[in-house]
Amino acid sequence: MSLAPADRHASKLPPARAGRLSCFCPAGTPVAGEARGLATLAGGFAASVLSQTLVTGLMPLAGLLLAPRPGLAVAPLVAMLLGAALATFPASFLLDTFGRRASFALGASHGVAGGLMMAFALSANAFAALLLGAFWMGVAQGFTLFYRHEAGVGATPAQRVAAVGLVFGAGALAGFAGPALAGFAESLAPGVYVGTALAAAAAQVVALSLAAFSSRRLPVETPGAVAARPLWGAMFAPTLVAALAWFAMNLLMLAGPFSMVACGVSAAGVMGAVAWHVVAMYAPGFLLAPLAGRVGGRSMAALGLALVTAALAIFIGAQGAAGFTVALVVLALGWSLATVGSTLWLHEAAQPGRLMLGAHDAALFLAAIAGALAAYRFAPL
């Protein structure tokens, strides 16, 4: 007996798996509504960025406090970036296998554990525990970066620009909330920077909660769907531009706080500079849709790289807190344009699959690690 086309298609579907949804809808189609999907993605991304903002401002200071020798003060940041780089491929594949809810919840749970471990390390003066907490927080960051890719799943090019801009722009809320939350948390928790680490864990709890209510979507490679072949050659240029921006970002993000401390700037002043830096990283996201519509992702990425170069020049000539803050703000603007522009450029030119997306994001974090190590030449360690 011959099977009808729909029956033949159904017979080829893999066995049902917890957290996975299969049907005959187009790949990437949101199941519970596009508006709800974008809202939970934007909220989860903002909470995750808030956590990372607190940790990024804390990491250099905690490294100086707990490292057995000054040269190891960079180790916590490197551990965080290493965790992020290692998480990119699992995050990419898990999103298509188990969906948004399970994948982003898994990433956020690592962030909760990382924040709690860092709080323990700071209270117990345990450098090894600080490295472990930083690594787990990095795993969470590796998952967080995929929020921007998820915003464009199943969308037209015009919708993708708007969605990526909205999700990315939501991260600006972290910059406004970060310093106030850090100060409030420090007033509640005893110990140096312990409250900030606990606040970072709490922000990841919010991200975990939003992940649980996230809209479901179909896997990008739904069985039976005709997928475009990724163009690996077209991946090189956007990845290179973004990697250069990430290299400079982490070079100055590590060298900046160390240099400000050496100039006598207080911890509150350092956190304030980092907060403005974070605002500048993500606030342009709300304006990227019209800009991308006019100049395209490639030109936007090139403009961002030019701003990053200008930030390096400003940083080299900086003499005080104001100069370092200006350099960090210009750097953040350039990083934002380069990262979002390269993301749009990659989706336009390379038709990326999950393996390519993982490789692209892993390259960014490896460049970030190289930038952190290169900070030895600039930071007074």
Secondary structure, 3 states (H helix, E strand, C coil): CCCCHHHHHHHCCCCCCCCCCCCCCCCCCECCCHHHHHHHHHHHHHHHHHHHHHHHHHHHHHHHHHCCCHHHHHHHHHHHHHHHHHHHHHHHHHHHHHHHHHHHHHHHHHHHHHHHHHHHHHHHCCHHHHHHHHHHHHHHHHHHCCHHHHHCCCCCHHHHHHHHHHHHHHCHHHHHHHHHHHHHHHHHCCCCCHHHHHHHHHHHHHHHHHHHCCCCECCCCCCCCCCCCCCHHHHHHHHHHHHHHHHHHHHHHHHHHHHHHHCCCCHHHHHHHHHHHHHHHHHHHHHHHHHHHHHHHHHHHHHHHHHHHHHHHHHHCCCCHHHHHHHHHHHHHHHHHHHHHHHHHHHHHHCCCHHHHHHHHHHHHHHHHHHHHHHHHCCCC
